Amino acid sequence: QVRLVESGGGSVREGESLRLSCKASGYSFDHFPIGWFRQAPGKEREGVSCLSAGGVSTYIADSVKGRFTISRDRAINTVYLQMDDLKPEDTAVYYCATDFESKGNCLTRGASYAWDYWGQGTQVIVSS
């Protein structure tokens, strides 16, 4: 049974940092891409950053480039999203997801709803 469990969300002020974690289980972590998506109130879910299978390639949205960093720890099947210099527009529910059917990276059009397995999400609130 594939499980993705996010943690690390919270409420912070503009300019502060948070680190999100996603613990994966029930499948071969290194064989599939994994990444982060977010959905702000009233907006479509969007890809934020992801790693290809084996962590060979990294993808990151322009809106967070230079502020967010994705990483992983293969030993514990966990992917992280380090978020620095947070802005109010980063407020959203952040989801971890993986894709078993090669639908494209997390920034690919449609990926936000096409990837196969999703966590329950963790809320991030950034106040000005």
Contacts in CASP RR format, 6 or more apart in sequence:
PFRMAT RR
TARGET T0000
AUTHOR 0000-0000-0000
METHOD contacts of the structure
MODEL  1
QVRLVESGGGSVREGESLRLSCKASGYSFDHFPIGWFRQAPGKEREGVSC
LSAGGVSTYIADSVKGRFTISRDRAINTVYLQMDDLKPEDTAVYYCATDF
ESKGNCLTRGASYAWDYWGQGTQVIVSS
1 26 0 8 1.000
2 24 0 8 1.000
2 25 0 8 1.000
2 26 0 8 1.000
2 27 0 8 1.000
2 98 0 8 1.000
2 116 0 8 1.000
2 117 0 8 1.000
3 23 0 8 1.000
3 24 0 8 1.000
3 25 0 8 1.000
3 26 0 8 1.000
3 119 0 8 1.000
4 22 0 8 1.000
4 23 0 8 1.000
4 24 0 8 1.000
4 96 0 8 1.000
4 97 0 8 1.000
4 98 0 8 1.000
4 117 0 8 1.000
4 118 0 8 1.000
4 119 0 8 1.000
5 22 0 8 1.000
5 23 0 8 1.000
5 25 0 8 1.000
5 96 0 8 1.000
5 119 0 8 1.000
5 120 0 8 1.000
6 20 0 8 1.000
6 21 0 8 1.000
6 22 0 8 1.000
6 94 0 8 1.000
6 95 0 8 1.000
6 96 0 8 1.000
6 119 0 8 1.000
6 120 0 8 1.000
6 121 0 8 1.000
6 122 0 8 1.000
7 20 0 8 1.000
7 21 0 8 1.000
7 22 0 8 1.000
7 23 0 8 1.000
7 122 0 8 1.000
8 18 0 8 1.000
8 19 0 8 1.000
8 20 0 8 1.000
8 21 0 8 1.000
8 122 0 8 1.000
9 18 0 8 1.000
9 20 0 8 1.000
9 94 0 8 1.000
9 122 0 8 1.000
9 123 0 8 1.000
9 124 0 8 1.000
10 18 0 8 1.000
10 122 0 8 1.000
10 123 0 8 1.000
10 124 0 8 1.000
10 125 0 8 1.000
11 125 0 8 1.000
11 126 0 8 1.000
11 127 0 8 1.000
12 18 0 8 1.000
12 86 0 8 1.000
12 124 0 8 1.000
12 125 0 8 1.000
12 126 0 8 1.000
12 127 0 8 1.000
13 126 0 8 1.000
13 127 0 8 1.000
13 128 0 8 1.000
14 86 0 8 1.000
14 87 0 8 1.000
14 88 0 8 1.000
14 126 0 8 1.000
14 127 0 8 1.000
14 128 0 8 1.000
15 84 0 8 1.000
15 85 0 8 1.000
15 86 0 8 1.000
15 87 0 8 1.000
15 126 0 8 1.000
16 86 0 8 1.000
16 126 0 8 1.000
17 82 0 8 1.000
17 83 0 8 1.000
17 84 0 8 1.000
17 85 0 8 1.000
17 86 0 8 1.000
18 83 0 8 1.000
18 86 0 8 1.000
18 124 0 8 1.000
19 80 0 8 1.000
19 81 0 8 1.000
19 82 0 8 1.000
19 83 0 8 1.000
20 36 0 8 1.000
20 80 0 8 1.000
20 81 0 8 1.000
20 83 0 8 1.000
20 94 0 8 1.000
20 96 0 8 1.000
20 122 0 8 1.000
20 124 0 8 1.000
21 78 0 8 1.000
21 79 0 8 1.000
21 80 0 8 1.000
22 34 0 8 1.000
22 35 0 8 1.000
22 36 0 8 1.000
22 78 0 8 1.000
22 79 0 8 1.000
22 80 0 8 1.000
22 81 0 8 1.000
22 96 0 8 1.000
22 119 0 8 1.000
23 76 0 8 1.000
23 77 0 8 1.000
23 78 0 8 1.000
24 34 0 8 1.000
24 77 0 8 1.000
24 78 0 8 1.000
24 79 0 8 1.000
24 96 0 8 1.000
24 98 0 8 1.000
25 77 0 8 1.000
27 98 0 8 1.000
27 100 0 8 1.000
29 74 0 8 1.000
29 77 0 8 1.000
30 53 0 8 1.000
30 54 0 8 1.000
30 55 0 8 1.000
30 74 0 8 1.000
31 53 0 8 1.000
31 54 0 8 1.000
32 53 0 8 1.000
32 98 0 8 1.000
32 99 0 8 1.000
32 100 0 8 1.000
33 50 0 8 1.000
33 51 0 8 1.000
33 52 0 8 1.000
33 53 0 8 1.000
33 98 0 8 1.000
33 99 0 8 1.000
33 104 0 8 1.000
33 105 0 8 1.000
33 106 0 8 1.000
34 50 0 8 1.000
34 51 0 8 1.000
34 72 0 8 1.000
34 79 0 8 1.000
34 96 0 8 1.000
34 97 0 8 1.000
34 98 0 8 1.000
35 47 0 8 1.000
35 48 0 8 1.000
35 49 0 8 1.000
35 50 0 8 1.000
35 51 0 8 1.000
35 70 0 8 1.000
35 79 0 8 1.000
35 96 0 8 1.000
35 97 0 8 1.000
35 98 0 8 1.000
35 106 0 8 1.000
36 47 0 8 1.000
36 48 0 8 1.000
36 49 0 8 1.000
36 50 0 8 1.000
36 70 0 8 1.000
36 79 0 8 1.000
36 81 0 8 1.000
36 94 0 8 1.000
36 95 0 8 1.000
36 96 0 8 1.000
36 97 0 8 1.000
36 106 0 8 1.000
37 45 0 8 1.000
37 46 0 8 1.000
37 47 0 8 1.000
37 48 0 8 1.000
37 94 0 8 1.000
37 95 0 8 1.000
37 96 0 8 1.000
37 97 0 8 1.000
37 106 0 8 1.000
37 111 0 8 1.000
37 112 0 8 1.000
37 115 0 8 1.000
38 45 0 8 1.000
38 46 0 8 1.000
38 47 0 8 1.000
38 48 0 8 1.000
38 90 0 8 1.000
38 92 0 8 1.000
38 93 0 8 1.000
38 94 0 8 1.000
38 95 0 8 1.000
38 124 0 8 1.000
39 45 0 8 1.000
39 46 0 8 1.000
39 92 0 8 1.000
39 93 0 8 1.000
39 95 0 8 1.000
40 89 0 8 1.000
40 91 0 8 1.000
40 92 0 8 1.000
41 91 0 8 1.000
41 92 0 8 1.000
43 92 0 8 1.000
44 112 0 8 1.000
45 95 0 8 1.000
45 112 0 8 1.000
45 113 0 8 1.000
46 61 0 8 1.000
46 112 0 8 1.000
47 61 0 8 1.000
47 106 0 8 1.000
47 107 0 8 1.000
47 111 0 8 1.000
47 112 0 8 1.000
48 60 0 8 1.000
48 61 0 8 1.000
48 64 0 8 1.000
48 68 0 8 1.000
48 81 0 8 1.000
48 94 0 8 1.000
48 106 0 8 1.000
49 58 0 8 1.000
49 59 0 8 1.000
49 60 0 8 1.000
49 61 0 8 1.000
49 64 0 8 1.000
49 68 0 8 1.000
49 69 0 8 1.000
49 70 0 8 1.000
49 81 0 8 1.000
49 106 0 8 1.000
50 58 0 8 1.000
50 59 0 8 1.000
50 70 0 8 1.000
50 105 0 8 1.000
50 106 0 8 1.000
50 107 0 8 1.000
51 57 0 8 1.000
51 58 0 8 1.000
51 59 0 8 1.000
51 70 0 8 1.000
51 72 0 8 1.000
51 79 0 8 1.000
52 58 0 8 1.000
52 59 0 8 1.000
52 105 0 8 1.000
55 72 0 8 1.000
57 105 0 8 1.000
58 70 0 8 1.000
59 105 0 8 1.000
59 106 0 8 1.000
59 107 0 8 1.000
60 66 0 8 1.000
60 68 0 8 1.000
60 70 0 8 1.000
61 107 0 8 1.000
63 89 0 8 1.000
64 83 0 8 1.000
64 90 0 8 1.000
67 83 0 8 1.000
67 84 0 8 1.000
67 85 0 8 1.000
67 86 0 8 1.000
68 81 0 8 1.000
68 82 0 8 1.000
68 83 0 8 1.000
68 84 0 8 1.000
69 81 0 8 1.000
69 82 0 8 1.000
69 84 0 8 1.000
70 79 0 8 1.000
70 80 0 8 1.000
70 81 0 8 1.000
70 82 0 8 1.000
71 79 0 8 1.000
71 80 0 8 1.000
71 82 0 8 1.000
72 78 0 8 1.000
72 79 0 8 1.000
72 80 0 8 1.000
73 79 0 8 1.000
73 80 0 8 1.000
79 96 0 8 1.000
81 94 0 8 1.000
83 90 0 8 1.000
83 124 0 8 1.000
86 124 0 8 1.000
86 126 0 8 1.000
87 126 0 8 1.000
88 126 0 8 1.000
88 127 0 8 1.000
88 128 0 8 1.000
89 126 0 8 1.000
90 124 0 8 1.000
90 126 0 8 1.000
91 124 0 8 1.000
91 125 0 8 1.000
91 126 0 8 1.000
92 123 0 8 1.000
92 124 0 8 1.000
93 121 0 8 1.000
93 122 0 8 1.000
93 123 0 8 1.000
93 124 0 8 1.000
94 121 0 8 1.000
94 122 0 8 1.000
94 123 0 8 1.000
94 124 0 8 1.000
95 118 0 8 1.000
95 119 0 8 1.000
95 120 0 8 1.000
95 121 0 8 1.000
96 118 0 8 1.000
96 119 0 8 1.000
96 121 0 8 1.000
97 106 0 8 1.000
97 115 0 8 1.000
97 116 0 8 1.000
97 117 0 8 1.000
97 118 0 8 1.000
97 119 0 8 1.000
98 115 0 8 1.000
98 116 0 8 1.000
98 117 0 8 1.000
99 111 0 8 1.000
99 114 0 8 1.000
99 115 0 8 1.000
99 116 0 8 1.000
99 117 0 8 1.000
100 116 0 8 1.000
100 117 0 8 1.000
101 116 0 8 1.000
103 110 0 8 1.000
103 111 0 8 1.000
103 114 0 8 1.000
103 115 0 8 1.000
104 111 0 8 1.000
105 111 0 8 1.000
106 112 0 8 1.000
106 115 0 8 1.000
END
